[in-house]
Amino acid sequence: MHIRMPLGSELGGLAELNTRWHVVLGGGPLGLAVVRRLVDQGRPVRLATRSTRPSIPGVETVNLDASDAGKLQKVCRDASILYFCASPPYGSPELLVPLVQGVTQGVTRAGCRLVYADNLYAYGRVSGPVREGLPHRPHGPKSRARAAAVDHVLEAHRLERIGADVVCGSDFYGPGVTFSLLGDRVLRPAIDGGTINLLGDVDVPHSYTYIEDFARAIVVVAGEAGSFGQIWHVPEAETLTTRGMVERIITATGGRASCRIAPKWLEAIMGVFSRPIRELRETAYQRNSPWIVGADRLLERFGFEPTPVDDAIAATVAWYRSQASGKALVERHG
């Protein structure tokens, strides 16, 4: 279903996209990637975050608890679109649904559209490719929260309270991404020539989403004058195994690092002492079985072309190296 919301005619809607504010909720890697893309397009951008307020030239920043619908309404009062790129603190999935409820209420009052960024937890275990249109089969706290949040967004669209779309990515990597399967735990030792510790079956196919493609997909979907009220998956250029991805990262960083695969018994012990590893148990099926994402909708409707994997890895490595150089400079002159 394609609903055209209060933006008026298609030409009027496109004009408002160019002149009214684009509000990005969330100052993490994805939110900032969306901000950069919108700024490059010359859009007026307002970044709303709960805590930190990064200083970005040409971007208005505000502090906001988005679960407060009244405050969100004020932030979106002159906006055409809200890009939901936020998430509750890691390990607190129970906070997601109240956050999404506050956001949908605020967007409804403000009269702007919503593009909601999500992962793929809501699907649960899937036999075969993870395609758009599959039913949600959550089986744990994180996946149940994700499913309930998406259902709430799409129900608000169905009832014509808001115009909304959901854009989903798999485990992502790229500039600014540190807390992920291909984040600090892989890139730092790869650059330093150390040992990379990996979990799960690293020899089954696993889709990884390049964060700049994720941001581009969000902006592409938002660029329509109306809303579709459906879920879109972010395409990837090719699906490798985790080992294949890490080997390409090692090659891109000079080939000095090595890999070590943690046995399942060690992973269980590590989970006792590490909450992040313990939290990974709920989605262990994604790492121990093939996890291949289908993304036909974006490919067919928009001709979306994902970034080649080696180009994405090169940009990621360059960002990590720039961070290491900056840190060394501060330490040297601090």
N, C-alpha and C positions, 0 to 999 in steps of 0.2 A: 504494500500500500504506500502510495506516494502522496503525502499531505503537504500542501503549501500553507505555511503558517502565516502569521501577521505581517510577513514581508511584502505582501501584495503581489503584483504581477511579477513575472520572471525578470523583466528588465528592471523593475523597481527593486526586486530582491537583490539583484547583482549590484545595483547602485549602492544599496545599503551595506553590502559586504565591503565596499570600498571606503565608505565614509563613516560608518558607525564602529564602535569599539569591538574588538575581539578580546574577550576575557579568557585568560588561561588560568585554570585552577590547578595549582601544584607546581612547586619550584624544583622538582627532582629532574633527573636526566631527560625524561620524556617531555615534561612540561617545558623545559628550557629549549629542547630541540624544536618543539612546536613554535615557541616564541621566536626563535631565530628564523624559522621559515616564514612566519608571518611578517616579521620585520623586513626580510629580504623582498617580500612582495609589496612593501609599502603600506601595510595595514596599520591602523592605530591599535596598539596592543596595551592591555592592562593585565599585569601579572598579579594574581592573588595567592598568597601563601599563608600558612598558619603561623610559621615561626620566622625562618630566615627571610630576609628581603634582599636578594641579589640585585646589585646595581647594574642595569643594562641600559646603555645609551638609547634614548628614544622610547623607552618603555616605562609606563607608569606602574608603580608597584604599591600594593596595599596589603596590610595584614588582615586576615579574615578567618573566622571559624565558620566554614561553609555549611555546617549543620544548622546554623542560625539562618533560617529562611529570610527573615526580615533584613538582616545585614547583607545577605547575598543579593537580595532584590535591589538594594541601593547600589551595590557594586555593578550590577548588570542593567541599571536603569536606562542607559543609553547604548546598550550593546546589541549587536545582531546575533552573536553566537557565544556560548560558553563552551570551552573545551575542558572537559573533566579529565585531568591527568594526575589526580591526587590519589592517595591511598592512606589508610590508617597505619599507625605504627606496626612494624613487623611483629607478628605474634598476637595481634589484637583484631582478629577478623570480625568480632562482634560489633565493632565500631563502624563497619563499612555501610551497613544498611541504613542506620540513622543518618549517616553523612549523605548518602544518596537521596534519602527522603527529603532532607533539608534542601539539597540542591534542586531537586525537581520542583519543590514548592516555590523556591526563590525564582527559578527560571519561569515558572508558570505566571507568577505575579509580574515579572519584568517583561514578559512577552517576547523573549528571545529563544533561539534554538539551542539544542544541546547535542554535542558530540561526545560520547562517553568512551574513554579508552579502558580496555580491560585485557586480562590474560585469558587463558583457555581452561582454567581450573574447573569451570562450571560443567564442562562436558563429562568429567570423570573418566573412567576407563572407556576407551573407544577401540572397536575392532576395525582396523583399516584406517584410511586417512581421516583426519579431523576436518570435516567439511562444514561449510555454512549450512544451516538447516537441520543439523543433527539435534536430537533432544538433549536437554541437560539431565545428567544423571549424577548429581553430587553425592559424595559418600563420606565427607569429613567436614570439620568446622570451616576451613578455608573455602572449600568448593561450594558448600551450602551458602555461605555468605555471598560469594561471587554470583551464584545462580540467582539468589533472591534479589540482588542489586540490579542485575540485568533485566530480570523479569519486571521489576518495578519501573525501570526506565521505559521499557517497551510497552508496558501497560498504560503508562501515562501518555505515550504517543497514540496508542490504540483508542484511548478515550478522548483524544484530540485536546488534551490539556497542554501538551507541548509538541514540538516537532523534534524528533530525536533519532539518532543513529548510534550504533555501537561498533567500535573498531577494535579488533582483538589481535594481539601479537603473541607469539610464543616466547620462550626464554630469550631475552634480548641482550645485545652486546653493542659496543660502540663507544664513541667519545662521551665521557662523563659517566659511563656505567661502571660502577665498582662492585656493587653488591648483587652479583648474579653468578650463574654457573661459569660464564666466560668473563668474569670480572677480575678483581684483584688477585684472587687465588690462582688464576692462570696467567694473566698478563705480567704481573710483577716478577714472578720467577722466570717467565719466558725472557723478559728483557734482561734480567740479572744473570741468566745462564744457570739457574738453579733447578730444583726438582718440582715438577707440577704434580700435585696430588689430585687424583680424579676419583669420583664416586660412581657406582652403578655400572651397567654394561655399556662400555664406551664403543662397542662395535656394532650397535644397532643404529639404524638411521634416526636422526633427531633434528627437527626443524629449529633453527635459531633465527631470530628476527633482528635485523640490523636497525638500530634505534632511529637512524635518519630516515629509513624507509617507513618505519612506524609513524613518525611525525609527518612525513609526506603523505602517507595514506590518510591520516586524520584530516589534513588540510585539503586534500583532494575531495574527500567526501563532503566536507563542510563547504566547499566551493560551489555546490549546487544551490539553486535558488530555493529549493524546498527540501523536505526530509523524506527518507524512505521508510523509516521505522523498522530497520532490519539490522542484522549483524553482518559485518564485513571482516574478513581475515586478511592480514598483511601477507603478501606473497614474498617468497625468497627466491633468489636466483637459482640455487641448487640445494638439494638436501644431502648433507654428508653425515657421517657418523661423528660422534663427539671426538673420537680419536682423530678422525680426518680433519676436523676443525682445529684441534689443538696442534696437530702436525703442521698445518698451514701457518698458524700463529708462530710456532717455533721457527719455521723457515723465514717468516717475515722479520723475525727479531734476531736473525743471525745464526740460528741452528745450534746454539750452545746448550739449550735446556734439555731436560729429559722428563719422562713421564713415569709416574708410579700409580698403579691402580689399587685402591684400598679394597681389601676383601670385605665381604658382607659382615663378618664377625667384628672387624675393626670399625666399620661404619656404625655398628650398633653401640660399641663402646664409646666412640667419639660422640654419639648422640647423648650419652649420659652427661657429658661435660660441656657440650656445645648446643645451645638452644637452636641456632640456625640450622644445624645439621639434624637435630631432632625434629624440627618443623618440616624438613624435607621428606620425612617418611610418608606423609599423607599423599604426596605426589610422586612416590618412588616409581610407580608404574610408567611414568613418562621417561624415566631414565633406564629402565630395565626391559622395556619393550619398544618396538618401533613407534616413533611419535612423528608422524608426517602430516603437515598442515596443508589442506587444500584451500585455495583462495581464488576460486573461479569468478566471484562477483566483481572484484576489483580489476582482475585481468580482462574480463569480457566487457564491462561497461566503460572503463576508463583507459584501457590499454596500458595499465600500470606496468612499468619496467623496473624490477628490483635492481639494486646495486649489485654488481658482480662481487662474489664473496672475497676475492683477493683484494679488490679495491676497498671494500668495507673493512677488512682486517688491516690494511695499510693505514687507513685513517684512524682506526682504533689504536694501533701501535704508536702512531705519531702523537696522538693526544696523550697517551700514557708517558711517552718520553718527554713531552713538553712539561707535564706535571713534575716528573722527576728532576728535570733541569731547573724548573722554578723553585722547587724545594731545596735543591743543592745551593742555588744562588742565595736564597734567604738564609740558609744555615751558614754560608760562607761570609755573608756580610751582616748577619744579625747580631 
